Amino acid sequence: MEQQGEQVTTGTIPIEQQVLDPRAIARASLAAGENASLWWTSAAVVVATVIALTVGTRAGGYAFAVVAAGCALLRAVLPSPGPVALTVRRRSVDVTLLVMLAVGIGALTVILPDGRAV
């Protein structure tokens, strides 16, 4: 660490401008439970899992594909910054990956044997 006048720096980035503050990260993770998009996404995954366990694996696979497609649609149409649970990268990358996930799960579900719940 270098000291220039009264400002302490670490290499080329002043310490005040460093973005990785552990306390800020901890506060943000605690506030994540207050975000509605995380709860809605989690609830959709739970519903798809319940469908897979009660109705059958094929129905559950289609439910997971619909959840992924719905997430892609929401990420594509909602204004920036978008739902926190779905906003990871640029909008185009997020939508492309979610659509590929939905198509992939749907395609695998077609060849999945229909193991009905007992």
N, C-alpha and C positions, 0 to 999 in steps of 0.2 A: 504494500500500500504506500502510496506517495501522498505527501501533504503539500498542497499548493496554496499558500496563503492560509485562509481559514477553511478551505474546502478540501475534504478528504476524498480521494479518488481511489478506485481499484482499476489500475490500467488506464483504459481510455473512457470508461463509463463512470460518471460521478455516482457515489453511493446513494444519493437521493433519487437517482433515476433507475435504479435496479428494480425490476418488476417482480422478482421472486421473494416476496416477504412471507415467511412462514405463518405469521399471524393473520395476514390478509387471506392467505389460502385457507387457513382453518376457519375463518369467519365465513368465507364463501361456501365452503362445504357444509357448514351448519345451516346456512340460509337456503341450501338447495332443496330441503324438504318443504319449503314454502312455495316452490315453483309448481304451478298447476300442470305444465306440460310433462314434467317428470311423473306425476301421479297418473295422468291420463295414459301415457305410454306404458307405464307399468301395469295399469289395470287392463289394457288391451292385451298385453302379453299373458297375463294371468287368465283372462277369459279364453284366449286361444289354447292355453294349456289345459284348462278345464274341459273345453270342447274335445281336445285330443284324448283326454282320459275317460270321458263319459260317452261320447258319441263314437269316436273311432279315430285312428291315426290319420286317415285320409282327410277327414273333415277338419281335424286339427291342423294339418299341413296347409289346407286351403285357408283356414282362419289366419295362420301366421303370414301367408302370402298377402292376404287382404290387409292385415295390419301394416306390413311393410309398404304396400302400395298406397295405403292411406297416409302414412307418414311422408312418403315421397310427394304426394299431392299437396299435403299441408305445407311442406317445406318449399314447394314450388310457388304456391299462390299467396302465402302470407307475407306481409311486408317485413322488411329488415328491422331488427336483427332476426326475427323469427322465433319459434319455440326453442327454448334453451335445450331441451332434450334432443332436438333434431339438428341444431346448428352446431356443426363441428368444423367444417371447412367452408370453402366457397359454396354458394348456392348450387351451382352447376355440378360440382363434385358430389355434394350430398344427395342431390336428386338422382344423379346417375347411379350412385352406389345403392341407394334404396330401391330403385327400379330393378337393377340387376339382382338384388337380393330377392325381391318379390317374384321375378321371373324364374330365378333359380329354384326357389322353394316350391313354386307352382309346378315347375317341370319335374322336380324330384318327387313331388306328391303324386303325379300321374302314374309313375312307375312303382309307387309304394303299395305293398299289399294292404288291403283294408282290414287291419286287425281290430275288430270290434271289441269294445269293452264288455266285460262279463258282468 
